[in-house]
């Protein structure tokens, strides 16, 4: 029987033999066959990852539109603030000037003397009146009961306590009959 790639017998004098053209062709065919098999194999582990949920995906266009809208609002606010500042700096109607020149307040600054009343003064006054009415009713009830006899009697309570002590004494002397 003949062996592929061998010289037919025994050891070679020149070292290992070189592959024949057929052996090279056969190795190339085997390698190509293995490569195609590997390409066709499905992965046994899913390593593709998952698609993120829709609510977590950043919508760049929406974010840009929101930012543009906020910038527009901010610029309009600055313009309004500028106009309000100009109005506050004015002296008044032409031909009429205010006697004491009032300057507008700066941010975080409080007026010198408060000339406005509290916004919830009416509610506080109503609450105070309600409490006063309730207190008057309680006082009237207390005063009307001063003329009545008290429901509590020290003598009666002492008598009941003595009876309780006697019951305890009799109960402690009672012995349970053996079964």
Beta strands, then each sheet from edge to edge (+ up, - down):
end
